[in-house]
Amino acid sequence: MNGAEILIQCLKNEGVETVFAYPGGTSLLIHQALIGSGIRVVLPRHEQGGAFEANGFARKSGRTGVCIATSGPGATNLVTGIADAWMDSIPLIAITAQVNQRLIGKNAFQETDIIGMTRPIVKHSYLVMNLEELSEVIKDAFSLAHSGRPGPVVIDITCDVLAATGEPAFPSTPNLRALCLPPSVSESTLDTLRKALIASRKPCIFAGGGIIHSNASKELLAFAEAWKMPVVTSLMGIGAFPENHPLSLRWIGMHGLNGANKTVHECDLLLAIGVRFSDRVTGNINAFAPKAKIIHIDIDDSELDKNKHADLAIVSDARAILTSLMQKRPYYRGRETWLEQVSCWKKQHEFVVRKHPDGKLSGEEVIKTLYDVTKGEASIVTGVGQHQMWAAQFYKYSRPRQLLTSGGLGAMGFGLPVAIGAKIACPDELVVLIDGDGSFQMNIQELATLFAECVPIKMLILNNQCLGMVSQWEDIFCNGRHGNTDLTVPKADGPYPDFVEIAKGYRIPGMTVSKQSELLPAMRKMLSTEGPFLLNCLTIQHEKVLPLIPNGKTYDDTIFR
């Protein structure tokens, strides 16, 4: 077997059934080895699309996504998708072919140091220059990507290794010296935690993406109900706790529910599980949860005390510690008044759709209509911008991995390819992409992948002809002075570009709506049409996502209108 054939066999040994791969000169042998291998090859139309498609596959399925690219520009085009996986803790294997090892460092054609470029945004990286190392590297890489706190791993393989032949030895277990999972939490630490919970009169659980990664949603639900504790989530934690549950306050942060932010502001104990305390959640970190004792639980010890000091910091898998805490009967008292107050805040500050009297479409109304028509059952993928926040506000999520969004990196161009990867991972689920006109255009070429691979996602574009989120900040903080955020083209004599005509060129049906009266029939047509469909919703240009806690500010600085 040559190196490329050994690589593909290693992928099969890891249970890989689908890869997202764009060919090139140095990776040619990989694609030759894929022919007849039984592995499905999804051909993106841009390597960034492939990285995001593998990212979406991993986010939706919980399994490790695999993308493959050639050397040089092929490898560098993966970087944004790798960085996104790093920021949101997504298990991803990025395989790149490299020039012949005798040419490394010589500025050879299509040579780049992809290892050096990606070192800050991966769990680990490998440059394979010896055929005997290849199978062990693949085994180790997959173990690293999905163990502990998940994340991306880069494997760069020189083309002479791909061409070399030898007798492979496929290891059955990884050979990792650095893979150290956290030990079980001591009983004394658990007792300290229980005593803090018992002493609290105004507790709150803050659940993040770590709950979803550790498959701990059922344990979180049981724990919250047993201890009678309200639950807020981060953006990445949406779906970790059902948002229609009486104890759910939904999500907190810059555009989160005001009642949820108020609860965190007033609580006397914040039990934070699998969260980063990111700036978009906390605002002014020193004024975040100012009255609370902070208990921070995370599988990654580097997150503890990194952004917010914890009164009790515990390194643990979320599912493991929640299970341990439930082994003893919960004990609490005096929570009734607190729960009544929290419920009152929640009802006072629900997200309310603002309908415009002139019949024009608002982004909020589009999302709420989608929620009603799908009965909250669709899996939602977003791009990045105002539509992303409205999708989190006006669609309620009841299960993990129901909302896929770029939380840490905030990468425009995320939506379409991630939706493709998600639908391939879970073909029986209804997958709806909610995107903005700016974000959608950044990977619009993946419409070809969508059609060629017969991926029947539904695409909903909130088309306001501007970069809405940045434009909103200009309206609020720059006296309405817009610097290159207006996407209108006067000579086009109408909304530009025509997304329905573009979709038609890719053999994908679609339609445009601009009035409230047109929305519901169009939504039903989109959902009932077999295969993919694009619904282009012309929305009001300068709407605002509210409430808003300005960057670096506090709950007391919330802007409501």
N, C-alpha and C positions, 0 to 999 in steps of 0.2 A: 504493500500500500504506500502511496505517496503521502506527503504531509497533509494535503488538502483532503484526501480520503480519510485519513486518520481523524482530522478535525471534524468532519461530518459524522463519522461514527461516534466520536465523543459526544457530539450534540445529541445524537439519537440515544446514547446511553443515559443522558441526563433527562430524557423524556421530552426533548424539544420536537414539536410537530410543525411549527411555523417559524420562519425567519423573514425579516424585512431587509432585503438586500439589493443594492444597486451595483452592477458590475463595473470593472475597470481593468486596466492592463495588468496590474500586479495581483488583483484578486481573481483573475480569469480562471485559474485552476480550482478555486473554491466553487465557482458556479458550474464548472464541469463536473465536479464531484457531487454537486447537488442534484444533477440530472439523474432521475431514476432512484433517488435515495429514499423516497417516501416522505421527505420533509417538504411541506408546502412553502414555496418561495413567493412572497408578495413583493412585487416590483414597484417601489415608490418612484415618483418622477423627480425626486430631489432627495439627496441623502438626509437633509434635515427632516423631511417628511418621513423617511424610514425610521429615524431615531425616535420621532414622536409616535409613530405607529406602534413600534415596539414598546414604548412608554405606556401608551394607552392599553395595549394588550396586558401588560403587567399590572397596571392600576385596576383594571376591571376584573382580572382573573385571580390576582394574588400570586401568579406564577412569574418566573423570571422571563422578561422579554429579551429577544436577541435581534440585533441589527448588524449588518455587515456592509463595509465600504472599502473602496480601494485606497491607495496611498494618496498623500498630498491633499488636493482639494476635496476628494471624497471623504477623507478622514476629518478634515477641518469642518466640513459641513455637518458633521455629527455633534459638534461641540455644544451647541445650544440645547439639543435634546438631552445630552449627557448632564449638562449643568442643571437642567430642570429636574432630572431624576435625582441628582445629588441633593438639591434643596428640599425636595418633597419625599425623600427616602424611598425611592422606587427601585426594585431589583431589576437591573438592566445589564446585559452583557453586550458591549460594543466591540466587535471584531474588525480589525483593520489589517489590510495587507500592507507590507512595507517593502521598500526597494531592496534589492540584493544587499546583503550585509557588507560586502566589500565596497559598496557605494555610500554607505551611511556616513554622514558628515562631509560629503563631497559636493553638496548642493546638486545632487543628481535630479533628473527630470522627475517631477511629482514626488519629491522627498520633503516631508515635514516631520519634525520631532513631535509626534502626537502624544507621546508619553509625557514629555515636558510640558506641553500645552495643557494637558488635562489633569496633571498631578494634583492641583488644588481642588478638583471637583469629582474625585473618584474615591472609593474605599481603597482600591489598590489598582495597580497596573502592571502588565507584564510585557516585556519585549522578548519574543521567542526567537532565539538564534541557534537552537539546537533541536533537532527532530526528537531526540530522546526525552526532552522536557515537555513536549507538546501535550500529551494526554494528561499528565499530572497537572499542568497549568490549567487545563479546561476544568478538571475535577475541582481543583482548589477555587477557581474563579466562581463557579456556580455556588459553591458552599459559602463563599464570602458574600456574594450578592444578596442572598436571601436569608442569611443568618443574622441574629442580633438585630441591630438597626439596619434595615435593608438599604441598598444603594447600588450605584453603578460600578462596574469593573471594566477596564479597557484591556484587550488582548491584541497586541500588535505583532504580527507574524511576518518575518521576512519572506520574500517570494522564493528564495532558494530553499528555505525550509519547507515551503508548500510543495516544491518540486522534488525534494529528496525522497528516497524510498527506504523503507526499513520494515522490520517486524515489530508491530506495535504491542505494547503491554498496557492494558487498560486498568488503572487502579480502581478498586472498589470503594475506597474511602479516601477522603482528602488528607493531604499531608501538610497541615497548617500548624505552625508553632504559635502564630499570633491570634488564633481564633479562641478567645476566652469568653464564654458566656457568663453572665453574672451569677454568682452563687445564690442559693435560696436565702430569703430574708430571715434573719434570726428571730427567734420567738420574742426576745427582749425588744427588738425594734418594732415588731408587730404589736406588742403590748403598749409601747409608747404611742404608736399611731392610734390604737383603739382608745386609749385614755384621752388623747387630743380630740377625737371624734365625740366621745361621751361628754367632754367638758364644753364643747361648742354649743351655742344657742342659735347661731346664725350661719350654718355651714353652707358651702356650695362646692359642687364638683365641677372642675374645669377639664373637659376631655378633649384630647387632640388626636391627630392622625395615628399616634402610637397604639390607640385602642383598636383601630381598624387593622393595622399591620399585624398585631398580635392575635387577631380574631377573638377579641375580648368583649364584643358588644353584648352578648348574652349575659356575661358575668357582670358587666357594668349595670345593665338593666336590673338584675337581681339585687345587686349591692345598693343601688340608689333607692329601690323600693323598700328594701329591708331597713335601711338607715333613715329613710324619709328625708333625702337630701335633693334639692333642686340641682339641675344639670345645665351647664352651658358648654358650648363647644367652640373650638377654633374653626376657621374656614375649612382647614384640612380634616377636622374632626366631624364635619357635618355627615350625618348618617350613622355615626357611632352610637347615637341614642335616638330613638324615634321622636321626631319633632312634634308629633300629635299626642305625645304622652303628657299627662298633667304635670309631671315634674320637669318637663323640658322647657327651657327658656330660649332655646335655639342658640344662635351664635353671637359672639361678642366681638368687639373691635371697632375699627374706624367706621364701618357702615352696618354694624350689627344692631340687633334689637335693643332699643333703649332700656327696656325693662331688664334685659340680661346684663347690660353694662351697669345699670343701677344696682342690681343684686351683687355683683362683684365688688362694686364700690362700697357697699354697706356690710358685706359679710364679715364674720369674725374668724372664719377659717376657710381657706381655699385649698381644696385637695386637687392638685394639678397632676394629671396622669397622661404621659405621652405627649407633652407639649414643649414648645421652644420658648415661650414668652416672647414672641416676635414683636417687632416695633409696631406693626399694623394692628396687633391685638392690644398692646399695653399703652401706646402713646408715650407720655412721660412716665418712664419706668418707676421713678421714685414716688409717683402719686397713684400708681396702679394698686388696687386692693389695699388701700392705706390702713384699714382697720383690721386686716386679716393676719392670722398666723398662716404662713405659707408652708404647705407640705408638697414637695415636688418628687414625683416618682417617674423615672425614665430608665430605659434599658441602656442608654448611652450616658456614661458618667460625665462626659465632656459638656453635656447640656446643663448639668446641675450647677447652680450658682454662676452660670455664664452671663445671663441677662438679668435675672431677678434672684436676689438672695433668698434662700429657703431656710426656714427655721428647722425643718427636718427634711433632709435630702436622702432619698433611697434609690439605690440602683437595683432595678428589678424589671422583669417582663411584666407588662400590665395584667395579662391574664393570670399569671402565677400569683401575683400579690392579691388580686381581687378574690381569687379562689381561696387563698389562705385566710383572708379576713372574714370570709363567710363560714369558716369552720367553727366559729364560736358565735353564739347568739348575739345579735346586735342589741345594744342598750342605748337608749337616748331618752330625753325628757325635755319638755318645754319647747317643742318645735312648732306647735300649732299656730301660734301668733306669727312666727317667721314665715311659715308656708302660706298663710293667708295674705301677708303683706306682699310676698313675692308674686303670688297669683294676681293680686291687684295691679302691681306694676306691669305685669305681663299683658293684662287686658287693656290697660290704659294706653299702651304704646305698641300695639300690633302694627305691622306694616299695612298701610291702607292704599289701595289703588287710586290714583288721581285721574279721573276721567275728564277729558277736555270738552267743554260745551260745544265747540265748533265741529266735533265729530272726528278730529284728527287722532291718530294713534299715538298712545304713549307706550314706552318700553315696558312699563309696569303692567299695563293692561294685556299686552301680548303674552307675557310670562304667566300671568294669572289665568288667562284663557287656556293656555296650554295645560296648566295644572288641572283645571276643571275638566277639560276634554279627555285627558289621559288618566284622570282620577288619581293622580299622584304616583302612578306606577312606572312611568318611563325612567330610563337611565339617562341622565343629563350630562352632556359634555359642553364646556364653554370655551370661548376664546378668552381674551383678557381686555377688560375695560368696564364701562358702565353696565353693559349687558351681563357681565359676569356677576356683578353685585346684585342686580335685579333677579338673576336666576337663583341666587342664594336667598334672597329676601322673599320672593313671591312663589317659589315652588317649595313645598314642604317635603322633606326626605324622611323615609321610614326605615331605611336599611343601609348597611355599609356598602361602599363602592357604588352608590347610586348617583353621586355627584362626582364628576372627574373634572378638576380644574387646576390651573397652574398657580399654586398658592405662594410658594417661596420666590421663584424666579419671576413670575408674572410675565410669561413669554407670549407675546402676540404671535399668531401663526400656530399656536398650540391646538386649537379646536378641531379643525377638519381631520388632520391625520390621527389625532388621539381618538376621535370618534370612530374612524375606520378600524384602528387596532382594537378598540373596545368591542365593536360589533363582531369582529373576527373571533375574538376570545369567547364571546357569549352570544352566539348567533340567534338564540331563541328570545333574547330580550329586545324590547323596543328601545332603540338608541336615538336620541334627539340631540342634534348639535344646535346650541344657541350661540350665535356669533355676531360680531359687529362688522360693519363694512370695511373698517380698517384692518382688523385682525384677520378676517376671512381672506383678504387678498394676499396675505403674506405666505400662504402655502396653497394658493388656489389651484396650482397644477395637480394637486392630489385628487381633483375631480376625475382625472384620467385613471388613477389607481382605483378609485371608487367604482367606476363603470367597468373597468377591465376585470376586476375581482368580484363583481356582482355583490357589492356590499350595500344592503338596503337601508342606509341610515336616512333620517329626515333632517333637513337643514333649515334652520329658522334664522334669518338674518335681520337684526335690528339695524336698519339702514338710516342713520341720521345725518349722513354726509359730513361727518366730522370725527375727529379723534375725541370722543365724548368726555372721557375722564380727565384728560389734560385740559380740554376746553373748559370743563367745569371748574377746575382749579384756577384757570385764568379769569373766569368770571368772578370768583370769590376773592382771590388773592392778588389779581393783577388788574383790577378795575375793568374787567371785560375786554382787555387788550389781547387779541388773539395772534399768536405767533406761529403760523404754519399749521394750525390744527383744523382749518376749514378745508374739507376735501371736495367742495363743490367746484365745478369747472364751468364758468359762465357760457362759454361757446358751445358746450354740450347741449344747452337748452333743455335741461332736465336732470334728474338724478344720474350720476355717472360713477362707475360704469353700469351697464345694464346686465345685472347678474343673471337674469332669466335667459337672456340671449347667450351669455357665456356658457351657462349650464346646458343650453340646447346644443351648443357646439361640441359638448362632451357627451351628447346623447342622453342627457338627464332632464326630465320634465320639471317645470316650475311655473310659478305665477307671482305677480306683484299685487300687493294690497296697500291702500293708503288711508282707508276710512274704517271707523269702528264697525260699521254695518257690514263690511266685507270680511272681517277677520274670522268669525266663527265658521262660516261656510268654507273659507279657504283652509282653515286649520283642519277641518274634517276631511276635505279633499286630500290634503297632504298625508294624513294618517291612513286614509283608505286606499291610496294609490299603491299598487304593488311595486316594490323596488324603491330606489332613492327618489327623493323629491326635494326641491328647493323652494322655500316660501320667502320671498323678499318683502319685508314689512317696512314701508316708508314711515318712519317715526319722526316726532318733533325734534328739531335739531338741538336745541339748547336746554333739554331737560336736565335735572340734577338728581343724583343718587343721594337720598337723605334717609336717616340722619347722617351726620358727618362729624367725627371727632378729628380736627385738623392734626396733621402729622406733628408729633412731639407734644401735643396738648393733653388735657385730661378730660375725664367725664364731665366736669363742670363747664367745659368749653364747647359742649356739643352744639352743633348748628342744626336746626330743625327746618328752616325755610330760607 
